[in-house]
Amino acid sequence: MGNSVPPALQADDILSLDPSSAHSKFVECMRDKGFAILTLNPKMKNAVDNYFKDAEDFFSLPLEEKKKFNSLDELQRQINKNYVHVSGSKEFMKLQKNEDTNIYPTNPHTFKKSFDSVFEHLETLSKRCFTLIAKYTSAETKHSPFINDDVYKIIMKKMEERSSVSTIHYFPVKKSDSSTEINNEPSKTHTDTGILTLIMCASVPGLQVQDRSKDENTFIEVEKLVKPREHIFCIIGRKTELMSNVKPSVFTPTTHRVLLPFGVERYSLLFFMDVPI
């Protein structure tokens, strides 16, 4: 895959409680590259496939039908909760675990069941990924855990209050006659606000991650190097850096973007690990 792209690690190896080389390789990737690539096990892949299917079925409904699942509450709309339509760009569904403000689609009827399943699998994986980072010790961390144990316990307890699964449908954008751009950029260059983000490799490549070994304008087209819906990317959010036990932080936020050819649509699935601070 090249020096800038780490080899894929098995999600089962990351989930294992027994120390292994996969654990150290994961931490090394996150520290040095800002991302790691994980291969899903069959149960995870099945949960992802089922939720993708239900989400795509929902997004295929008429807009007025989908708007019934907008949040009525102003606060929920401000945090982009439930169904959100961004005219001319994209639409997405963002849901949290055991949340009274979730508005689940009733068509397809399996939507809530598939959501619960994919959330459980991705939440378990994200907790394990975060634990490996939080417990990391080295001379850089003055031989103390990267994140203080008390802070770690609070995060693990509070993450259920803010973590979410989002499915995003990027609309095919037509190139204007006056445009000189080669690609459409539906998700601008940014870092995520939360702790970690798991990004499912989509059927249409678009995710690009900043290459830390080169200048800030060089990006790696990571999705072109792996298999769709079999691999998932783990990237670092800004709150991980904020909670570091040492300064400067060993783990820094991952700069990334989505770049698509004009006229191409894309479906994406993400798990945002976050806490309410």
Disulfide bonds with the S-S distance in Angstrom:
none
